[in-house]
Amino acid sequence: MKNKFKNAVIFGASQGIGKALALEYAKDDTTLLLLSKNEKGIAELSGEITAKGKICYYSYCDISKKDDVAKGIKFAVEKLGAIDLVIINSGVGLKNWMENFSSDALLRMIEVNTFGIAHVLEYLIPIMKKQGYGTIAGVSSLSDIRGYSGSTSYSASKAAASILLEGARIELKEFNIKVVTVRPGFVKTAMTDKNEFKMPFMMQTDKAARIIKRGIEKGKSIVQFPFFTVNATRLIKFLPNWLFDWGMKLARPVEKK
């Protein structure tokens, strides 16, 4: 399928899925603008892409800070003119067991995983409304359905992100703005490398990026993968509490400090 986006802005492009997406879109004639808190990482990635004869800009951006997001989107408008596609990929995951629960850890994940998306929406929607079109893809997670032991704070931040994106999708249709919710399963990144539990059907970032790109180009409202994990989470969502609790106790026993 031929890429239909002339340009794309990617938040959280320095590593993991974001980096893989940048490299995937760079294969086409898409002009890229990369934003990340890891300025060294995106500078190196931008250099790699431009060395192949493609156009790629980059700038520092901490997505948890509204002013940074405002500056990043302003920079995108200056460099790109109209903005065809924005992928909001920035994310953070921290262990946060209830036995030693930290509200600060929960806040950090919400600041990045939920409010990061909210910040982008606040500044991007008026621009796309004015230009009359646009596509916004926000990366959530298949973990958004229940409170998984040790990862409940992460799941909560992703659940809020998914609901936010769903509402945006419905309300922005009339303005010709498409909103896509991306719900990956386990993808091998620096974040998942820290997990100490079994992660079935682990996927490499390059394959995940191809699936996401293809889903966005097909106009899907939700891009979720891999197949078996998607169906497993559908089942888990409707498990009675006693069975879910039992499963969590076996799969993720409480850490003792």
Secondary structure, DSSP 8 states (H G I E B T S, - for coil): -----SEEEEES-SSHHHHHHHHHHHTTT-EEEEEES-HHHHHHHHHHHHTTT--EEEEE--TTSHHHHHHHHHHHHHHHSS--EEEE---------GGG--HHHHHHHIIIIIHHHHHHHHHHHHHHHHHT-EEEEEE--GGGGS--TTTHHHHHHHHHHHHHHHHHHHHHGGGTEEEEEEEE--B-STTGGG--S--TT-B-HHHHHHHHHHHHHTT-SEEEE-HHHHHHHHHHHTS-HHHHHHHHHHHS-----
